[in-house]
Amino acid sequence: MKRVKELNGSAAETEAAFYDALNRADLDALMALWADDEEIVCIHPGGARLIGHAAIRASWATIFANGGLPIVPSQLHETHNLMSSVHTVIEGVTASEGTPAHLLATNVYVKTPRGWRIVLHHVSVAPGAAPSDTVVAQILH
Protein backbone atom coordinates (compact mmCIF):
# COMPACT_ATOMS: atom_id res chain seq x y z
CA MET A 1 0.00 0.00 0.00
CA LYS A 2 1.35 3.41 -0.92
CA ARG A 3 2.12 6.00 1.73
CA VAL A 4 -0.42 8.80 1.95
CA LYS A 5 0.69 12.30 2.91
CA GLU A 6 -0.11 13.23 6.49
CA LEU A 7 -2.43 16.22 6.73
CA ASN A 8 -1.89 18.26 9.86
CA GLY A 9 -3.04 21.71 8.77
CA SER A 10 -6.81 21.96 8.88
CA ALA A 11 -10.10 20.17 8.42
CA ALA A 12 -10.50 22.11 5.16
CA GLU A 13 -7.28 20.52 3.82
CA THR A 14 -8.60 17.08 4.72
CA GLU A 15 -11.86 17.89 2.97
CA ALA A 16 -10.03 19.04 -0.16
CA ALA A 17 -8.02 15.79 -0.14
CA PHE A 18 -11.27 13.81 0.31
CA TYR A 19 -12.91 15.33 -2.77
CA ASP A 20 -9.67 14.98 -4.74
CA ALA A 21 -9.56 11.24 -3.88
CA LEU A 22 -13.22 10.91 -4.96
CA ASN A 23 -12.49 12.53 -8.29
CA ARG A 24 -9.49 10.24 -8.88
CA ALA A 25 -11.17 7.08 -7.52
CA ASP A 26 -8.17 6.63 -5.20
CA LEU A 27 -9.47 4.23 -2.55
CA ASP A 28 -6.25 4.11 -0.51
CA ALA A 29 -5.98 7.91 -0.34
CA LEU A 30 -9.67 8.19 0.54
CA MET A 31 -9.53 5.64 3.37
CA ALA A 32 -6.35 7.19 4.81
CA LEU A 33 -8.40 10.32 5.53
CA TRP A 34 -10.76 8.53 7.93
CA ALA A 35 -10.15 8.38 11.69
CA ASP A 36 -8.69 5.15 13.06
CA ASP A 37 -11.81 4.71 15.22
CA GLU A 38 -14.09 1.83 14.16
CA GLU A 39 -17.13 3.97 14.95
CA ILE A 40 -16.73 6.03 11.76
CA VAL A 41 -19.93 6.36 9.70
CA CYS A 42 -20.74 6.85 6.02
CA ILE A 43 -24.21 7.25 4.51
CA HIS A 44 -24.46 7.41 0.73
CA PRO A 45 -27.55 9.00 -0.90
CA GLY A 46 -30.49 6.67 -0.32
CA GLY A 47 -28.20 4.11 1.29
CA ALA A 48 -27.90 2.36 4.61
CA ARG A 49 -25.73 3.60 7.48
CA LEU A 50 -22.28 2.02 7.16
CA ILE A 51 -20.17 1.74 10.31
CA GLY A 52 -16.47 0.88 10.43
CA HIS A 53 -13.58 0.78 7.99
CA ALA A 54 -14.43 -2.54 6.31
CA ALA A 55 -18.02 -1.57 5.40
CA ILE A 56 -17.04 1.93 4.29
CA ARG A 57 -14.08 0.71 2.22
CA ALA A 58 -16.22 -1.95 0.51
CA SER A 59 -18.87 0.63 -0.41
CA TRP A 60 -16.35 3.01 -1.96
CA ALA A 61 -14.64 0.14 -3.81
CA THR A 62 -18.00 -0.71 -5.41
CA ILE A 63 -18.63 2.93 -6.31
CA PHE A 64 -15.11 3.39 -7.72
CA ALA A 65 -15.51 0.32 -9.96
CA ASN A 66 -17.11 2.75 -12.43
CA GLY A 67 -14.32 5.33 -12.10
CA GLY A 68 -13.97 8.59 -10.22
CA LEU A 69 -16.80 10.81 -9.10
CA PRO A 70 -16.76 14.29 -10.66
CA ILE A 71 -18.00 16.06 -7.54
CA VAL A 72 -17.40 19.75 -6.93
CA PRO A 73 -18.14 20.88 -3.36
CA SER A 74 -19.36 24.45 -2.89
CA GLN A 75 -21.06 26.75 -0.40
CA LEU A 76 -19.17 25.44 2.62
CA HIS A 77 -20.73 26.17 5.99
CA GLU A 78 -18.32 25.33 8.79
CA THR A 79 -18.77 25.06 12.54
CA HIS A 80 -15.64 24.19 14.49
CA ASN A 81 -13.76 24.21 17.75
CA LEU A 82 -10.27 23.07 18.71
CA MET A 83 -10.99 19.35 18.30
CA SER A 84 -13.87 19.00 15.82
CA SER A 85 -15.20 20.60 12.67
CA VAL A 86 -18.60 20.10 11.02
CA HIS A 87 -18.86 21.03 7.35
CA THR A 88 -21.98 21.15 5.23
CA VAL A 89 -21.48 21.53 1.50
CA ILE A 90 -23.44 21.34 -1.70
CA GLU A 91 -21.94 18.68 -3.95
CA GLY A 92 -22.34 19.55 -7.61
CA VAL A 93 -22.48 16.45 -9.82
CA THR A 94 -23.40 15.52 -13.37
CA ALA A 95 -26.14 12.90 -13.51
CA SER A 96 -25.76 9.86 -15.78
CA GLU A 97 -27.92 11.50 -18.47
CA GLY A 98 -25.59 14.53 -18.45
CA THR A 99 -27.78 16.91 -16.50
CA PRO A 100 -26.34 18.83 -13.55
CA ALA A 101 -27.57 17.79 -10.13
CA HIS A 102 -26.68 18.53 -6.54
CA LEU A 103 -26.42 16.68 -3.28
CA LEU A 104 -26.22 17.91 0.29
CA ALA A 105 -23.33 16.59 2.36
CA THR A 106 -22.31 16.77 5.98
CA ASN A 107 -18.68 15.96 6.76
CA VAL A 108 -17.51 15.76 10.36
CA TYR A 109 -13.81 15.88 11.23
CA VAL A 110 -11.94 15.36 14.48
CA LYS A 111 -8.40 16.37 15.31
CA THR A 112 -6.25 13.30 15.96
CA PRO A 113 -2.51 12.79 16.51
CA ARG A 114 -2.34 12.16 12.70
CA GLY A 115 -4.14 15.43 11.90
CA TRP A 116 -7.76 16.11 10.97
CA ARG A 117 -9.65 12.94 10.08
CA ILE A 118 -13.18 12.15 8.88
CA VAL A 119 -15.58 10.50 11.31
CA LEU A 120 -18.80 11.04 9.34
CA HIS A 121 -19.72 11.56 5.69
CA HIS A 122 -23.48 11.77 5.10
CA VAL A 123 -24.96 12.67 1.72
CA SER A 124 -28.57 13.08 0.66
CA VAL A 125 -30.27 14.02 -2.58
CA ALA A 126 -31.33 17.64 -2.55
CA PRO A 127 -34.77 18.63 -3.78
CA GLY A 128 -35.20 21.18 -6.56
CA ALA A 129 -32.58 23.49 -7.99
CA ALA A 130 -29.25 24.10 -6.31
CA PRO A 131 -29.69 26.64 -3.53
CA SER A 132 -28.08 30.04 -3.88
CA ASP A 133 -25.49 31.33 -1.46
CA THR A 134 -28.22 33.14 0.44
CA VAL A 135 -30.52 31.23 2.77
CA VAL A 136 -34.08 32.49 2.23
CA ALA A 137 -36.06 30.32 4.65
CA GLN A 138 -35.26 27.88 7.38
CA ILE A 139 -37.24 24.67 7.82
CA LEU A 140 -37.17 23.05 11.24
CA HIS A 141 -37.75 19.35 11.72
ROZASE-224523 format. One record per residue: residue in three letters; x, y, z of N, C-alpha, C in turn. Coordinates in steps of 0.001 Angstrom, whole numbers, plus 500000, padded with zeros to 6 digits. Layout:
% ROZASE-224523
AlaXYZXYZXYZ/...
% end
This chain:
% ROZASE-224523
Met500837498830500000500000500000500000500888501241500000/Lys500526502220499150501350503412499079501155504305500290/Arg502159505072500592502121505996501730501310507227501341/Val500395507633502197499578508799501949500104509937502806/Lys500193511118502213500695512296502915499869512577504169/Glu500565512853505253499889513235506494499386514663506354/Leu498165514890506765497570516222506733497427516721508160/Asn498159517745508505498108518259509865497610519693509932/Gly497306520301508793496964521713508770495567522046509237/Ser494554521561508551493190521959508878492188520924508379/Ala490980521028508903489903520169508420489613520477506957/Ala489745521731506557489505522113505159490488521417504216/Glu491743521243504641492720520517503818492335519052503689/Thr491851518470504780491405517077504719490213516957503793/Glu489302517915503862488137517892502974488545518009501508/Ala489482518895501209489969519035499838490596517725499356/Ala491365517069500220491977515785499863490912514708499655/Phe489840514757500443488729513810500309488089513931498924/Tyr487738515145498529487091515326497230488052515045496077/Asp489336515324496274490333514975495261490392513454495088/Ala490408512710496193490436511243496120489173510705495449/Leu488017511323495716486777510905495042486883511102493538/Asn487385512249493138487512512535491710488463511567491012/Arg489506511145491705490512510241491118490217508766491351/Ala489158508462492111488830507076492480490013506402493174/Asp490666507130494081491831506626494804491380506116496173/Leu491075504832496241490526504228497447491496504302498626/Asp492779504057498394493751504108499493493858505518500070/Ala493933506519499189494021507908499659492751508291500409/Leu491611507871499900490333508185500544490263507584501943/Met490585506318502076490471505645503370491508506142504372/Ala492635506655503901493652507194504805493178508474505493/Leu492122509085504970491603510324505531490626510091506681/Trp490207508851506867489242508528507928489979508325509254/Ala489299508620510352489854508384511687490084506896511891/Asp491000506558512771491307505155513060490170504457513813/Asp489312505210514434488185504710515222487266503831514368/Glu486831502709514884485911501828514157484470502324514186/Glu484217503413514880482865503968514950482600504995513855/Ile483484505098512864483269506029511758482016505621510987/Val481346506611510366480068506364509705480051507025508331/Cys479454506318507370479261506849506023477847506485505570/Ile477128507485505056475792507248504513475757507846503114/His475643506975502120475537507413500729474084507780500431/Pro473837508599499410472454509001499098471532507794498946/Gly470476507767499739469513506672499675470014505352500220/Gly471200505356500827471803504111501292471668503895502774/Ala472118502737503197472104502365504609473264503042505338/Arg473179503078506655474266503599507477475366502545507540/Leu476564502922507137477721502020507159478617502429508316/Ile478997501463509141479833501744510309481110500910510211/Gly482237501573510400483526500885510426484254500893509088/His485555500702509174486425500776507993486067499749506926/Ala485820498512507308485570497460506307484327497770505475/Ala483232498141506124481982498428505404482130499661504529/Ile482794500691505050482959501927504288483880501699503098/Arg484986500993503309485917500709502217485223499902501123/Ala484464498888501502483777498054500508482794498881499681/Ser482095499809500327481128500627499586481823501528498580/Trp482924502154498980483652503013498044484302502198496933/Ala484784500998497235485362500141496193484314499836495128/Thr483089499556495547481999499294494591481707500534493758/Ile481635501680494401481371502933493685482491503249492702/Phe483743503065493124484889503386492275485087502397491130/Ala484382501275491138484492500317490039484108500966488709/Asn483305502022488778482888502746487573483736503981487318/Gly484807504172488080485678505330487902485446506379488969/Gly486123507511488818486031508592489785484689509293489754/Leu484452510065490778483204510815490896483499512300490675/Pro482987512869489601483241514294489342482375515183490228/Ile482756515288491481482002516062492465482756517357492771/Val482023518456492737482597519750493070481855520304494286/Pro482527520338495446481855520884496636481828522407496575/Ser480739522995497077480645524452497114479804524865498320/Gln479752526146498549478942526746499603479189526094500969/Leu480455526011501332480834525442502620480259526264503768/His479649525578504703479266526168505985480003525357507030/Glu480798526020507852481678525328508792481411525783510221/Thr481312524806511109481230525061512543482364524269513177/His483208524931513960484357524191514494484774524697515860/Asn485558523841516524486241524213517750487644523631517664/Leu488340523542518767489731523067518714489870521619518270/Met488862520776518546489009519349518303488046518755517267/Ser487057519534516812486125519003515823485689520095514856/Ser485255519667513685484797520604512666483685519930511883/Val482546520616511759481400520100511020481234520966509776/His481281520322508621481140521029507350479869520564506653/Thr479102521497506149478019521148505234478361521800503906/Val478207521043502838478518521525501497477435521087500522/Ile477385521775499423476564521339498300477512520674497320/Glu477231519432496988478056518681496045477429518786494656/Gly478110519466493768477655519551492387478121518325491632/Val477204517658490949477519516446490184476833516527488823/Thr477278515668487917476599515519486634475943514160486632/Ala474615514157486487473859512902486494474220512077485264/Ser473875510787485299474242509865484219473726510326482861/Glu472603511020482812472082511504481533472705512838481127/Gly473682513315481895474411514526481547473844515809482132/Thr472797515713482909472222516914483499472873517209484848/Pro473070518492485147473659518831486448472685518526487582/Ala473235518088488691472433517788489875473224518241491091/His472589518184492240473319518532493456472860517657494611/Leu473798517459495509473575516677496719473949517549497906/Leu473412517217499065473777517910500292474622516971501139/Ala475764517442501585476670516586502356477033517225503682/Thr477162516377504686477691516771505983478941515939506218/Asn480041516612506476481318515959506755481779516408508133/Val482049515439508998482489515755510355483929515273510512/Tyr484763516154511047486187515882511232486547516027512705/Val487501515211513144488060515363514483489571515491514359/Lys490153516219515304491604516370515314492197515182516048/Thr493099514485515397493752513304515960495261513542515973/Pro496029512647516567497492512788516509498026512784515070/Arg497250512201514117497658512165512703497086513340511909/Gly496462514291512585495862515430511897494346515285511863/Trp493689516115511080492237516105510973491782514902510169/Arg490832514144510730490346512935510076488823512923510054/Ile488268512262509057486825512148508879486259511122509855/Val485149511467510495484417510496511314483009510268510772/Leu482526511191509927481195511042509342481138511713507985/His480602510998507003480278511557505689478857511118505397/His477940512075505316476523511774505100476024512626503943/Val475500511966502905475041512674501716473591512312501438/Ser472817513319501055471434513077500659471140513843499375/Val470153513357498641469729514015497415468977515274497801/Ala469317516372497158468665517642497453467477517850496530/Pro466399518364497069465235518632496222465416519912495414/Gly464832519960494232464803521180493442466150521632492931/Ala466198522899492553467415523494492006468436523718493116/Ala469695523831492716470752524096493686470471525408494404/Pro470570525409495723470305526644496465471366527692496187/Ser470970528939496295471920530035496118472745530178497392/Asp473681531097497369474514531335498542473727531938499701/Thr472589532503499418471782533144500444470684532208500913/Val470553532046502215469483531227502771468235532099502883/Val467144531697502231465920532490502230465014532094503375/Ala464845530800503589463941530322504649464602529168505367/Gln464189528970506594464736527877507379463583526941507756/Ile463776525672507488462760524667507822463263523882509016/Leu462455523812510048462830523048511238462156521703511200/His462848520687511642462245519352511715462633518654512982/
% end
